[in-house]
């Protein structure tokens, strides 16, 4: 393992492991339009398969992340990454319809539960408060880098080979992540005294943590509704220009990969800015920009494609600008003895929203008569994105309320002209 006095080398390697594990995350959304046609899915079913990934995550994240308060995360990380690879391989061979796809994507999601949130805890423990925003920004931005690469690779491999070949190749990512994690994560006890209980019960006694968790849940509702349906939406816009479905899906997956990659840079920049100007200010700024953009996006469906793509790109930046900051913030209001449990509830609540929002999005499309098979109704896309904006508008409300709480860490809203790093 890299020496303890070289934390950024260690962080770089952890990020490479994270990017590897993320290769099985966005491979399904990259082919959603094709599977909708191949398996005769409606929009609700198509969205539910994406959400199945989060069902697996939610079913295991509270236990696996809380467990890191008691035992070393090394074995948890290694076995979880391998389980993601195995489940994705099973999808390659055995997914044939809605039911089989739902079960196998659920199993794939378990792998993320034992890698992503435990990784956040390790970063929070290794970096002091004055550098934590940047470090967490680097780590969480690699979630988007991995998702972008997953979309890009899957789109190219599907277009030139087949979607099953694409899933086969992306299964190598979690294997690489497991190997890197095994090499760099120390097999040691937690840095704080282990609590007597595993679970999030103690977190419910921390109102500041609950407010940050609520804000992150609203952010995730908006973010993952967009990510689940971005390829489909851009593909629908391209279909209006006369491009065939397979070509439209390929192009849309590439454009979406670029948008997510831009979001990775925004998350990193937002974390850096939060170290200087405060966590709360960055969260307010990002949410006040992204929420109206999400509200408007679906209604732009009939407009020229370059204009729609530009708006999606700008939204991709705004929506991610506070992502790492929200994760940093929850570690700073958490009881030091329950950081793992707090991050577990933080992730569970956020990704519960992430699991529900794609289903709601698809259901709205179906109710509006513009399910994934038609791709043609501005009303359907408009109301679907409006539903996503409801969660986004909750974020500034919650953060404003948090600002009025007592004993808030000075890194949230620095005073007297001092930056967050200097407080």
C-alpha positions, 0 to 999 in steps of 0.5 A, a space after each residue: 500500500 502507498 505510504 501514509 504520508 502520500 495520501 493523494 497517491 492512495 486516493 488516486 488508486 482508490 479512484 481507479 478502483 472506483 472507476 473499475 467498479 462503476 463499469 457495470 453501473 451505466 451499461 444498462 441505460 446505454 442500451 435501454 432504448 434497444 432492450 425496450 424494443 427487443 423485450 417489448 417493455 413499457 416505460 415503467 418496466 424500462 425504468 424499473 430495471 434501472 432501479 433494480 440496481 438500487 434495490 440491491 444497493 439498498 438491501 445491503 448498504 446499511 449493513 455493509 457500510 455500518 459494518 465498517 465502524 467495527 471491522 476493516 473494510 478491506 474484505 468488504 470492498 474486495 468481495 463486493 466488487 467481485 460480486 458485481 462482476 459475477 452478477 453482470 456476467 450473469 446478466 450477459 448470459 441469462 437476461 431475457 426479459 423484464 423479470 430476469 433482468 430485474 433480478 440480475 440487476 438487483 444482484 449487481 447493485 449489491 456490489 456498489 453497496 460494499 465499495 462506494 460508501 465504504 470508500 467515502 468513509 475511508 477518504 473522510 478518515 484519511 483527509 483532515 477537514 481543510 482538505 476533505 472537500 477537495 479529496 471527497 470531490 476527487 473521489 465522488 467525481 470518479 463516480 461520474 467518470 466511471 459512469 461516463 466510461 461505462 456509457 461510452 464503452 457500452 454504446 460503442 461495443 453495442 453498435 459494433 458488436 452486440 449489447 451482450 458483448 458490451 456487458 461481457 467486457 464491462 464485467 472486467 471493470 469490477 474485477 480490476 477494482 477488486 484487485 486494486 482495492 485488495 492491494 491498497 486498503 489496509 487490513 486494520 481496525 477502524 480509526 475510532 472506537 467501535 460502537 456497541 451497535 451496528 446500524 443507523 439508529 444513532 443517526 436519527 438523534 442528529 438533526 443536522 445530519 438528517 437535514 443534510 441527508 434529506 438534501 442529498 436525497 432530493 439531489 439524488 432524485 433529480 440526478 438519477 432520474 436524469 441519468 436513467 433516462 438521458 440516453 432515451 431522451 436524447 435518442 428521442 430527440 435524435 429520432 425526430 431528425 430521421 436517424 434510425 433507432 440503433 444510430 440514435 441510441 449510439 449517438 445519444 449514449 456518447 453525448 450522455 457520456 460527455 455530459 456525465 464526464 462534464 459533471 465529474 469535473 463540476 463535482 471536483 470543482 464544487 468540492 474545491 470551492 466548498 473548502 474555500 467558500 462554504 459547503 452550504 453556499 455551494 449547495 444552495 448555488 448548485 440547487 438553485 441553478 439545476 432545479 429550474 433547468 430540470 423543470 424546463 428540460 422536457 418541454 424543450 423536446 421539440 426544439 432543435 437538437 443542438 439547443 437541447 443538447 446544450 441545455 442537457 450539458 449545462 444541467 449536467 454541470 449544475 446538477 453535479 456541482 454540489 454532489 461531492 459537497 453534500 457527501 463531505 458535509 454529512 461527514 462533518 456533522 456526523 458523530 465521529 463514532 458513527 461516521 460509517 452508520 451516518 454514511 450508510 443512512 446517507 447513501 440508503 436514503 439518497 439511493 432510495 430516491 434514486 431507485 424510485 425516481 426512474 420508475 416515476 419518470 417512466 410511469 409519467 411517460 406511460 400515463 401521458 401516452 408517450 412510453 418508450 416505444 413511441 418517443 414522441 410526446 412533449 407532454 410526456 417528457 415535460 411532465 416526467 422531468 417536472 416530476 424530477 424537479 420536485 426533489 431538486 426544489 427541496 434541496 435549497 429549502 432544506 439547506 436554508 433551514 440547516 443554516 438556522 441550526 445551532 453549532 453548525 460547523 464553520 465550514 458550512 457558512 464561513 463568516 467575517 470574510 474568512 474562507 472555509 479552509 481558514 475557519 
